[in-house]
Structure formats: structure tokens, C-alpha cells
Amino acid sequence: MNLTKIEWCDYTLNPIVGCPHNCVYCYARNQAKRQKQRCSLCYQFVPHPHLERLKDLSPRQKPARIFMDSMYDWNGHGVEEEWLMRIIDRMRECPQHTFQILSKRPKGYERFAFPSNVWIGTSIATTADSHRVSDLGNLENRNLKFVSVEPLHEHIDFCFSKKDVNWLIIGAETGHRKAKILSPSEWVTSILENARDERIPIFLKGNLHWPETIGEFPEASRK
């Protein structure tokens, strides 16, 4: 389990590594390449398990927010359900923690009965991705649902609704990609105003360089 610079969580833990999406802005793939001497599959970034990392979790630990898949997609192709069930069992054994998971394929969450301390989320970057928000909202899972709009790559022509989303995160693209897309304030303002109208808690990441700090968490957030 690793301390992280991701502002909306305390730690990251990746019992699985690898993702098939091939996003051009992916930071995780570059991080995984650093493991070339330790794990060739990490270097290749194909989904594979490191379930031994679940030993980092204990029911005796102080409560924390733990992002469980910064290096893979929970519902990504190649991620085996058996691995995920092992992770869910361990999360259930540590009810003091809040576990946050993300997927670009949120419909896949419906396969699982998550404990209540798991927040399920999806990520979008453009308006074309917004169907994922509706897919998330339509799930019967009673877990807290959140959307990470990161990296924000255009004006999002979509209205977020409190009935579908319990929390919104907005962040800019990181890294030094040659075609890196910046996020003008107008794109952020549009989502911020939508969130205020719907009374959705919103978290703006520091890389947006917003003039005021907005770091809200949903009411179910654990200290």
C-alpha cells in the first residue's frame, strides 16, 4: 500500500496491474514500465494479479481512503473475476476503510455484491464518454457512486444528476505528452455550476490551478 499524491485518497493499492485501453494520456503505463527488472508483465502492462499485496490490508489499521485500481480497470478485459472476488473479500474484512474503484466499463459492476465501504466510480474525458455516467446511475448496486472527469479534454455537454452521481472529481491531464490538452476555466465552470445546481459534492484537483480550493467529499466520507 502506497502513500499517494492523488488528493482524493490517502493510499493506492493495486492487487492487479495492467490495462487494455491504451489511452494516449495514461500515466499508469509509464509507471509500470519502471518494473521491468522486477516483473515483465508489469512492464508489458497486460492485466495480471499481484494478490500478495492484499496482505497490506488489516482490520486493525486506522480508517483511510484507499484507491484500489490506479494501475488497472476493475472491469477491464483480461481481469479475471476470481481475482476481483479475492479483493472484495479482503475489502469486506476491513470495514473501517473506504475503498474507491474506477472503471471505464461501469456496467461490469453489476456482477458483484460489494460491501458498503466500497465506492464505485467511472471516468470520462469527453462528452462521448458520458454514457458511462448513465450506465453507472442505472446500476442497482447501492454503493456510493462517483465520476472522475479526468483528464478533462473538452467542454462536457452533459448534465450530471444527483440521482446518478454522489460525487464528482475534475482533473486536468498530467504528464508531458506533446499533444497534451489543457483544461480552460470555461470547461470547469460548466461542470461546477451543474454540480452546484444538483447539490453534488465536487473535488477540483490541484492541477487545474483553480483560484479557490474546492475539495468536497460526499456525506458518507470517512475521516
Residue, then its C-alpha position, 0 to 999 in steps of 0.5 A: m500500500n502506497l502513500t499517494k499524491i492523488e488528493w482524493c485518497d490517502y493510499t493506492l493499492n493495486p492487487i492487479v496491474g495492467c490495462p487494455h485501453n491504451c489511452v494516449y494520456c495514461y500515466a499508469r503505463n509509464q509507471a509500470k514500465r519502471q518494473k521491468q527488472r522486477c516483473s515483465l508483465c508489469y512492464q508489458f502492462v497486460p492485466h495480471p494479479h499481484l494478490e500478495r499485496l492484499k496482505d497490506l490490508s488489516p482490520r486493525q489499521k486506522p480508517a483511510r481512503i484507499f484507491m484500489d485500481s490506479m494501475y488497472d480497470w476493475n472491469g477491464h478485459g483480461v481481469e479475471e473475476e476470481w481475482l476481483m472476488r479475492i479483493i472484495d473479500r479482503m475489502r469486506e474484512c476491513p470495514q473501517h476503510t473506504f475503498q474507491i474503484l474506477s472503471k471505464r466499463p461501469k456496467g461490469y459492476e453489476r456482477f458483484a455484491f460489494p460491501s458498503n465501504v466500497w465506492i464505485g466510480t467511472s471516468i470520462a474525458t469527453t462528452a462521448d464518454s458520458h454514457r458511462v455516467s448513465d450506465l453507472g446511475n442505472l446500476e442497482n448496486r447501492n454503493l456510493k457512486f462517483v465520476s472522475v472527469e479526468p483528464l478533462h479534454e473538452h467542454i462536457d455537454f452533459c448534465f450530471s444528476k444527483k440521482d446518478v452521481n454522489w460525487l464528482i472529481i475534475g482533473a486536468e491531464t498530467g504528464h508531458r505528452k506533446a499533444k497534451i490538452l489543457s483544461p480552460s476555466e470555461w470547461v470547469t465552470s460548466i461542470l461546477e455550476n451543474a454540480r452546484d445546481e444538483r447539490i453534488p459534492i465536487f473535488l477540483k484537483g490541484n492541477l487545474h490551478w483553480p483560484e479557490t480550493i474546492g475539495e468536497f467529499p460526499e456525506a458518507s466520507r470517512k475521516 
